[in-house]
Amino acid sequence: MKTILTIAGTVIGMSLMASAAHAGPTLDTIKKNDYVRCGVNTGLGGFSIPNSGGQWVGLDVDMCRAFAAAALGDANKVKFVPLSSEQRFTALQSGEIDVLSRNTTWTITREGELGALFGPVTYYDGQGFMVNKKLGVKSAKELNGATICVQPGTTTELNLSDYFHGNNMQFTPVVIDSLAQVNAAFFSGRCDVYTDDASALTAVRAAAPNSADYEILPERISKEPLAPAVRQGDDEWFDIVRWSIFATLQAEEWGITSQNVDTFKDTKNPDIQRFLGVTAGIGKPLHLDDKWAVNIVKQVGNYSEIYERNLGAKTPLKLDRGLNALWNKGGLMYAPPAR
């Protein structure tokens, strides 16, 4: 059965059945399990790594907790599944995990061929190179003939080849899947150079006992929009993941934090009233309780809190917000209206 819509003089045929909201199976599975299965890195500082108490911490980890806070009302109801770069999409495709939140770059191939559907970017990054200072190298253009450590099954591996080919340079790759093993190979001198996202290199260097001996070269040879991904075909769960991320950004923009969120309940701002569920309705489009956004902010924090806790000036990484600042502060982070 079809209906015809006319918009600005253009006739559009649209199936009423297709236009209806489709409730997929993932949220049902999550509610049955009473936890979200979240694929994360095996151990990358600032993004996903077990702390000294065995608890998972990091920006990607906190996004997983935000999804659980939205879907189940409890940010602690997450089962973290550590995955290598080569395992991650198989785990997503097979249903082993509900969401992949593992410093993963959003690309056309991953959406068009691997069945992933990416949510909003949670960290804008770019690929760089790290070297031992004793090499005396100050630019990536000086790396001709270098031996370079890189992980397989990554955009990093492809970008590396493209960059050296485009600059008529040669290199010898040392391809190692395990993050711990590739770190060990670089710091033992098995390769001259380590290439990865600049944030990952910063995390690896910060964890090294002799971190001052290494520097990250100034070039960024790629765009690496890092974002969580879900399986295609379940719009309901995708919307929950997407709007959970947007909620952290919108809360930051309004100055709503985990510490002051309750003080906003008497606000006269109708947008904030909707966001906090004071005015009913914000949960209906996502098949959630109206307090889903409040649960995220109160239990996990806004984006600034998440960023500063894991990557900011008081952490070993000390990463400036840069492109990851809000749109009204010179960055790219932006949330559509929650209405």
WOCOR-V990240 format. One record per residue. N is the residue number from 1. RES is the residue in three letters. PHI is phi in radians with two decimals (none if undefined). NEAR is the number of other ideal C-beta (glycine too) atoms within 10 Angstrom. D_LAST is the distance of its C-alpha to the last C-alpha in Angstrom with 2 decimals. Layout:
n-><N & N>
res-><RES & RES>
phi-><PHI & PHI>
near-><NEAR & NEAR>
d_last-><D_LAST & D_LAST>
This chain:
n-><1 & 2 & 3 & 4 & 5 & 6 & 7 & 8 & 9 & 10 & 11 & 12 & 13 & 14 & 15 & 16 & 17 & 18 & 19 & 20 & 21 & 22 & 23 & 24 & 25 & 26 & 27 & 28 & 29 & 30 & 31 & 32 & 33 & 34 & 35 & 36 & 37 & 38 & 39 & 40 & 41 & 42 & 43 & 44 & 45 & 46 & 47 & 48 & 49 & 50 & 51 & 52 & 53 & 54 & 55 & 56 & 57 & 58 & 59 & 60 & 61 & 62 & 63 & 64 & 65 & 66 & 67 & 68 & 69 & 70 & 71 & 72 & 73 & 74 & 75 & 76 & 77 & 78 & 79 & 80 & 81 & 82 & 83 & 84 & 85 & 86 & 87 & 88 & 89 & 90 & 91 & 92 & 93 & 94 & 95 & 96 & 97 & 98 & 99 & 100 & 101 & 102 & 103 & 104 & 105 & 106 & 107 & 108 & 109 & 110 & 111 & 112 & 113 & 114 & 115 & 116 & 117 & 118 & 119 & 120 & 121 & 122 & 123 & 124 & 125 & 126 & 127 & 128 & 129 & 130 & 131 & 132 & 133 & 134 & 135 & 136 & 137 & 138 & 139 & 140 & 141 & 142 & 143 & 144 & 145 & 146 & 147 & 148 & 149 & 150 & 151 & 152 & 153 & 154 & 155 & 156 & 157 & 158 & 159 & 160 & 161 & 162 & 163 & 164 & 165 & 166 & 167 & 168 & 169 & 170 & 171 & 172 & 173 & 174 & 175 & 176 & 177 & 178 & 179 & 180 & 181 & 182 & 183 & 184 & 185 & 186 & 187 & 188 & 189 & 190 & 191 & 192 & 193 & 194 & 195 & 196 & 197 & 198 & 199 & 200 & 201 & 202 & 203 & 204 & 205 & 206 & 207 & 208 & 209 & 210 & 211 & 212 & 213 & 214 & 215 & 216 & 217 & 218 & 219 & 220 & 221 & 222 & 223 & 224 & 225 & 226 & 227 & 228 & 229 & 230 & 231 & 232 & 233 & 234 & 235 & 236 & 237 & 238 & 239 & 240 & 241 & 242 & 243 & 244 & 245 & 246 & 247 & 248 & 249 & 250 & 251 & 252 & 253 & 254 & 255 & 256 & 257 & 258 & 259 & 260 & 261 & 262 & 263 & 264 & 265 & 266 & 267 & 268 & 269 & 270 & 271 & 272 & 273 & 274 & 275 & 276 & 277 & 278 & 279 & 280 & 281 & 282 & 283 & 284 & 285 & 286 & 287 & 288 & 289 & 290 & 291 & 292 & 293 & 294 & 295 & 296 & 297 & 298 & 299 & 300 & 301 & 302 & 303 & 304 & 305 & 306 & 307 & 308 & 309 & 310 & 311 & 312 & 313 & 314 & 315 & 316 & 317 & 318 & 319 & 320 & 321 & 322 & 323 & 324 & 325 & 326 & 327 & 328 & 329 & 330 & 331 & 332 & 333 & 334 & 335 & 336 & 337 & 338 & 339>
res-><MET & LYS & THR & ILE & LEU & THR & ILE & ALA & GLY & THR & VAL & ILE & GLY & MET & SER & LEU & MET & ALA & SER & ALA & ALA & HIS & ALA & GLY & PRO & THR & LEU & ASP & THR & ILE & LYS & LYS & ASN & ASP & TYR & VAL & ARG & CYS & GLY & VAL & ASN & THR & GLY & LEU & GLY & GLY & PHE & SER & ILE & PRO & ASN & SER & GLY & GLY & GLN & TRP & VAL & GLY & LEU & ASP & VAL & ASP & MET & CYS & ARG & ALA & PHE & ALA & ALA & ALA & ALA & LEU & GLY & ASP & ALA & ASN & LYS & VAL & LYS & PHE & VAL & PRO & LEU & SER & SER & GLU & GLN & ARG & PHE & THR & ALA & LEU & GLN & SER & GLY & GLU & ILE & ASP & VAL & LEU & SER & ARG & ASN & THR & THR & TRP & THR & ILE & THR & ARG & GLU & GLY & GLU & LEU & GLY & ALA & LEU & PHE & GLY & PRO & VAL & THR & TYR & TYR & ASP & GLY & GLN & GLY & PHE & MET & VAL & ASN & LYS & LYS & LEU & GLY & VAL & LYS & SER & ALA & LYS & GLU & LEU & ASN & GLY & ALA & THR & ILE & CYS & VAL & GLN & PRO & GLY & THR & THR & THR & GLU & LEU & ASN & LEU & SER & ASP & TYR & PHE & HIS & GLY & ASN & ASN & MET & GLN & PHE & THR & PRO & VAL & VAL & ILE & ASP & SER & LEU & ALA & GLN & VAL & ASN & ALA & ALA & PHE & PHE & SER & GLY & ARG & CYS & ASP & VAL & TYR & THR & ASP & ASP & ALA & SER & ALA & LEU & THR & ALA & VAL & ARG & ALA & ALA & ALA & PRO & ASN & SER & ALA & ASP & TYR & GLU & ILE & LEU & PRO & GLU & ARG & ILE & SER & LYS & GLU & PRO & LEU & ALA & PRO & ALA & VAL & ARG & GLN & GLY & ASP & ASP & GLU & TRP & PHE & ASP & ILE & VAL & ARG & TRP & SER & ILE & PHE & ALA & THR & LEU & GLN & ALA & GLU & GLU & TRP & GLY & ILE & THR & SER & GLN & ASN & VAL & ASP & THR & PHE & LYS & ASP & THR & LYS & ASN & PRO & ASP & ILE & GLN & ARG & PHE & LEU & GLY & VAL & THR & ALA & GLY & ILE & GLY & LYS & PRO & LEU & HIS & LEU & ASP & ASP & LYS & TRP & ALA & VAL & ASN & ILE & VAL & LYS & GLN & VAL & GLY & ASN & TYR & SER & GLU & ILE & TYR & GLU & ARG & ASN & LEU & GLY & ALA & LYS & THR & PRO & LEU & LYS & LEU & ASP & ARG & GLY & LEU & ASN & ALA & LEU & TRP & ASN & LYS & GLY & GLY & LEU & MET & TYR & ALA & PRO & PRO & ALA & ARG>
phi-><none & -2.21 & -2.17 & -1.96 & -1.90 & -2.02 & -2.17 & 0.89 & 1.47 & -1.81 & -1.57 & -2.15 & -1.55 & -2.52 & -1.25 & -1.11 & -1.12 & -1.21 & -1.40 & -1.20 & -1.09 & -1.88 & -1.60 & -1.56 & -1.46 & -1.13 & -1.10 & -1.07 & -1.13 & -1.07 & -1.18 & -1.16 & -1.26 & 1.17 & -2.83 & -1.71 & -1.58 & -2.09 & -1.39 & -2.31 & -1.17 & -1.24 & 2.83 & -2.20 & -0.94 & 1.55 & -2.07 & -2.82 & -2.81 & -1.25 & -1.47 & -1.11 & -1.64 & 1.47 & -1.56 & -1.28 & -2.39 & 2.39 & -1.08 & -1.12 & -1.12 & -1.14 & -1.14 & -1.02 & -1.17 & -1.13 & -1.11 & -1.20 & -1.08 & -1.22 & -1.38 & -2.13 & 1.37 & -2.51 & -1.17 & -1.51 & -1.50 & -2.28 & -1.86 & -1.51 & -2.04 & -1.23 & -2.34 & -1.35 & -1.08 & -1.44 & -1.46 & -1.07 & -1.35 & -1.11 & -1.10 & -1.22 & -1.08 & -1.38 & 1.52 & -1.14 & -2.21 & -1.57 & -2.66 & -1.84 & -2.22 & -2.49 & 0.48 & -1.98 & -1.40 & -1.36 & -2.36 & -1.17 & -1.14 & -1.17 & -1.47 & -1.38 & -2.11 & -1.74 & 1.29 & -1.60 & -2.31 & -1.58 & -1.44 & -1.09 & -1.16 & -1.80 & -2.75 & -1.54 & -2.37 & -2.73 & -1.34 & -2.36 & -2.32 & -2.05 & -2.38 & -1.31 & -1.02 & -1.16 & -1.23 & 1.28 & -1.53 & -2.07 & -2.60 & -1.10 & -1.21 & -1.73 & -1.69 & -1.00 & 1.50 & -1.30 & -1.67 & -2.21 & -1.41 & -2.69 & -1.59 & -1.41 & 1.19 & -2.19 & -1.13 & -1.00 & -1.09 & -1.21 & -1.10 & -1.04 & -1.08 & -1.09 & -1.14 & -1.22 & -1.10 & -1.16 & -1.82 & 0.95 & -2.12 & -1.96 & -2.68 & -2.00 & -1.40 & -2.04 & -1.69 & -2.35 & -1.32 & -1.23 & -1.07 & -1.09 & -1.29 & -1.21 & -1.09 & -1.11 & -1.09 & -1.19 & -1.27 & -1.52 & 1.58 & -1.17 & -2.32 & -1.33 & -2.35 & -2.09 & -2.06 & -3.01 & -1.00 & -1.04 & -1.13 & -1.16 & -1.09 & -1.08 & -1.16 & -1.12 & -1.12 & -1.07 & -1.50 & -1.34 & -1.15 & -2.05 & -1.04 & -1.16 & -1.39 & -2.14 & -2.38 & -1.72 & -1.16 & -1.26 & -1.22 & -2.09 & -1.68 & -2.76 & -1.75 & -2.25 & -1.35 & -1.56 & -2.64 & -1.18 & -2.37 & -2.18 & -1.29 & -1.21 & 1.79 & -2.22 & -1.11 & -1.06 & -1.18 & -1.03 & -1.09 & -1.13 & -1.08 & -1.08 & -1.34 & -1.14 & -1.15 & -1.03 & -1.07 & -1.17 & -1.27 & -1.12 & -1.08 & -1.08 & -1.02 & -1.52 & 1.34 & -1.59 & -2.12 & -1.12 & -1.54 & -2.01 & -1.00 & -1.20 & -1.29 & -1.55 & -1.16 & -1.74 & -1.06 & -1.70 & -1.29 & -1.12 & -1.16 & -1.22 & -1.03 & -1.14 & -1.02 & -1.49 & 1.38 & -1.12 & -1.64 & -1.15 & 2.27 & -1.21 & -1.45 & -1.02 & -1.08 & -1.84 & 1.04 & -2.19 & -1.15 & -1.14 & -1.66 & -1.06 & -1.23 & -1.05 & -1.05 & -1.10 & -1.15 & -1.20 & -1.63 & -2.05 & 1.95 & -1.41 & -1.09 & -1.05 & -1.08 & -1.11 & -1.11 & -1.14 & -1.13 & -1.91 & -2.21 & -1.34 & -1.10 & -1.63 & -1.86 & -1.07 & -1.38 & 0.90 & -1.56 & -1.16 & -1.10 & 0.93 & -1.09 & -1.56 & -1.34 & -1.12 & -1.02 & -1.56 & -2.24 & 1.57 & -1.85 & -1.90 & -1.35 & -2.67 & -1.98 & -1.15 & -1.11 & -1.60 & -2.66>
near-><5 & 9 & 10 & 8 & 10 & 8 & 7 & 4 & 5 & 7 & 8 & 9 & 8 & 11 & 10 & 9 & 9 & 8 & 10 & 8 & 11 & 11 & 13 & 16 & 14 & 23 & 21 & 13 & 15 & 21 & 11 & 9 & 13 & 11 & 18 & 31 & 19 & 25 & 26 & 28 & 26 & 17 & 18 & 22 & 22 & 26 & 28 & 28 & 22 & 16 & 9 & 6 & 6 & 6 & 11 & 20 & 18 & 27 & 23 & 29 & 25 & 26 & 29 & 32 & 25 & 32 & 28 & 27 & 27 & 28 & 26 & 22 & 15 & 15 & 21 & 11 & 17 & 24 & 14 & 22 & 18 & 17 & 22 & 16 & 21 & 12 & 17 & 26 & 20 & 12 & 17 & 26 & 14 & 9 & 12 & 13 & 25 & 28 & 28 & 26 & 34 & 30 & 27 & 26 & 20 & 20 & 17 & 7 & 10 & 20 & 14 & 10 & 10 & 16 & 15 & 23 & 20 & 21 & 24 & 21 & 20 & 25 & 23 & 19 & 23 & 16 & 26 & 24 & 26 & 21 & 24 & 17 & 11 & 8 & 14 & 8 & 18 & 12 & 10 & 23 & 12 & 14 & 24 & 12 & 10 & 20 & 16 & 21 & 23 & 23 & 20 & 14 & 16 & 23 & 19 & 21 & 17 & 15 & 19 & 22 & 12 & 12 & 20 & 19 & 11 & 9 & 12 & 7 & 15 & 10 & 21 & 10 & 16 & 17 & 13 & 19 & 15 & 14 & 20 & 10 & 12 & 22 & 19 & 13 & 17 & 28 & 20 & 8 & 9 & 13 & 22 & 20 & 22 & 25 & 30 & 29 & 24 & 21 & 25 & 26 & 21 & 22 & 26 & 22 & 23 & 15 & 17 & 14 & 7 & 9 & 13 & 9 & 13 & 19 & 17 & 17 & 21 & 10 & 16 & 16 & 20 & 19 & 15 & 27 & 18 & 23 & 22 & 28 & 26 & 27 & 22 & 15 & 13 & 21 & 15 & 18 & 27 & 20 & 19 & 27 & 29 & 20 & 23 & 29 & 25 & 20 & 27 & 26 & 20 & 24 & 29 & 23 & 17 & 18 & 10 & 25 & 17 & 16 & 11 & 10 & 20 & 12 & 10 & 20 & 12 & 8 & 15 & 6 & 12 & 11 & 14 & 18 & 17 & 18 & 26 & 23 & 19 & 18 & 14 & 10 & 10 & 24 & 15 & 11 & 14 & 20 & 15 & 23 & 17 & 17 & 17 & 23 & 30 & 25 & 24 & 28 & 27 & 18 & 19 & 27 & 25 & 22 & 28 & 21 & 19 & 24 & 24 & 15 & 17 & 23 & 25 & 17 & 10 & 9 & 16 & 14 & 18 & 11 & 22 & 10 & 19 & 11 & 16 & 22 & 18 & 18 & 12 & 9 & 10 & 10 & 14 & 13 & 26 & 14 & 21 & 11 & 9 & 15 & 11>
d_last-><29.30 & 27.56 & 25.64 & 25.95 & 23.18 & 24.31 & 22.19 & 24.05 & 27.29 & 26.70 & 27.17 & 25.20 & 26.32 & 23.84 & 24.70 & 22.83 & 23.70 & 22.32 & 19.00 & 18.48 & 16.51 & 19.31 & 19.79 & 22.23 & 24.98 & 24.04 & 21.87 & 24.66 & 27.22 & 25.48 & 25.35 & 28.97 & 30.11 & 28.11 & 27.52 & 25.91 & 28.61 & 27.86 & 30.21 & 31.13 & 33.93 & 37.33 & 37.51 & 35.99 & 35.76 & 32.41 & 30.53 & 32.05 & 35.39 & 37.01 & 38.00 & 41.39 & 40.32 & 39.20 & 35.46 & 33.20 & 31.58 & 29.79 & 26.52 & 26.30 & 27.29 & 24.59 & 21.94 & 23.62 & 23.37 & 19.64 & 19.33 & 21.67 & 19.90 & 16.67 & 18.71 & 21.56 & 20.72 & 23.66 & 23.78 & 27.51 & 27.32 & 27.92 & 31.03 & 31.71 & 33.68 & 35.51 & 35.99 & 38.06 & 36.85 & 38.72 & 37.54 & 33.78 & 32.87 & 35.43 & 33.91 & 30.45 & 31.94 & 34.12 & 31.49 & 33.16 & 29.87 & 26.24 & 24.96 & 26.93 & 26.16 & 29.40 & 29.42 & 29.23 & 28.94 & 26.60 & 28.98 & 29.38 & 32.21 & 30.38 & 27.60 & 30.00 & 32.93 & 32.11 & 29.21 & 26.77 & 23.12 & 21.93 & 18.69 & 17.77 & 20.88 & 21.65 & 24.85 & 26.27 & 30.01 & 33.20 & 36.51 & 39.45 & 43.01 & 44.72 & 48.47 & 51.20 & 52.21 & 55.84 & 55.23 & 54.91 & 52.13 & 49.74 & 47.90 & 46.75 & 49.10 & 51.96 & 51.19 & 53.41 & 55.24 & 53.16 & 52.53 & 48.79 & 47.05 & 43.92 & 42.03 & 42.08 & 39.21 & 37.12 & 35.94 & 38.19 & 41.26 & 40.47 & 39.60 & 42.84 & 44.92 & 43.27 & 43.73 & 47.39 & 48.19 & 46.60 & 48.63 & 51.83 & 52.12 & 53.18 & 51.96 & 52.73 & 49.77 & 49.98 & 47.36 & 46.53 & 43.74 & 43.71 & 41.95 & 44.58 & 47.37 & 46.13 & 45.86 & 49.38 & 50.70 & 49.49 & 50.70 & 54.02 & 54.65 & 54.42 & 52.24 & 52.17 & 48.45 & 45.23 & 42.26 & 38.65 & 35.26 & 36.04 & 33.99 & 35.99 & 39.22 & 38.35 & 37.80 & 41.04 & 43.01 & 41.76 & 43.07 & 46.45 & 49.38 & 50.60 & 47.27 & 48.91 & 51.06 & 48.17 & 46.01 & 43.07 & 43.98 & 41.86 & 40.92 & 37.60 & 38.42 & 35.08 & 31.31 & 30.05 & 26.27 & 26.17 & 23.37 & 23.07 & 23.77 & 23.57 & 25.60 & 24.62 & 24.06 & 21.68 & 18.14 & 16.84 & 18.41 & 17.54 & 13.77 & 14.45 & 16.65 & 14.45 & 11.35 & 13.99 & 15.42 & 12.34 & 11.92 & 15.49 & 15.00 & 12.10 & 14.24 & 17.20 & 15.80 & 15.17 & 18.52 & 17.45 & 20.22 & 21.78 & 24.24 & 22.23 & 18.97 & 20.49 & 21.29 & 17.67 & 17.36 & 18.75 & 16.58 & 15.91 & 12.96 & 10.01 & 7.57 & 10.08 & 10.52 & 7.20 & 8.02 & 11.51 & 11.14 & 13.04 & 10.86 & 10.95 & 8.64 & 7.00 & 10.33 & 10.83 & 9.62 & 11.88 & 14.54 & 14.50 & 14.97 & 12.25 & 14.33 & 14.07 & 12.62 & 15.15 & 17.80 & 17.39 & 17.69 & 20.42 & 22.43 & 22.14 & 20.85 & 18.69 & 19.77 & 22.44 & 23.93 & 24.10 & 25.63 & 28.12 & 29.20 & 30.12 & 30.83 & 31.10 & 34.08 & 35.26 & 35.47 & 38.34 & 36.25 & 35.36 & 32.93 & 31.35 & 27.64 & 28.53 & 26.14 & 24.07 & 23.18 & 19.77 & 19.35 & 20.17 & 23.28 & 24.84 & 23.37 & 21.26 & 18.56 & 15.08 & 11.56 & 8.93 & 5.67 & 3.80 & 0.00>
